[in-house]
Amino acid sequence: MLKQVRIGVLVSGGGSNLQALIDAQQAGKLPDGQLALVLSDRPGIRALERAREAGIPALAFDRKAEGAQAVEQRMLEALEQQHIQVVVLAGFLMILSPIFIRKYAGRILNVHPSLLPAFGGKGFYGLKVHQAALERGVQVTGATVHLVNEIPDGGRILLQQPVRVRRGDTAETLQRRVMEQAEWKLLPRATQMLCRRIIKEEHHG
């Protein structure tokens, strides 16, 4: 009987989305999942501190020094050792190889700061997404949580939340609002949905 699904979170930066997951877990909003491991492709980032503060085992690799392939291999080994069943990309900027994606097919979640398919794909990350939305003059943007497949930002969409663009918005003010109103709400919700689905599958399997 599977009680809780073990979740691994991959991070590259400040870890505000990781914090949203930690907060959700502490508030009882992740009943079917447990944050069991945090992995980073960069040492010394704030996300690692957040993991430690929450008592979650965290490992940092150095993509610049080791190269993406070696880091990915070591991440896969760490995920396996910890029996991770769901992988959540929370501001993770490394592109995963088809091998990694196949290993966790249908079990990798990513949050993207736009309403996909708009402003998605290669090169669209971080502030660049919001800058592009402002330059295009859209009135509504938002965030999307989707399953990860081999096309960047191309996997099946699970949840979306629109956020209104305000006059005078900069990429920074828009980014902040999309995080607060959409990303931090959607990611824990989608993670719980996926964990729930896995538990149901195991029970009926």
Summary of the structure (lengths in Angstrom):
residues: 205
radius of gyration: 16.4
end to end distance: 11.1
largest distance: 53.0
contacts: 689
relative contact order: 0.17
helix: 42%
strand: 21%
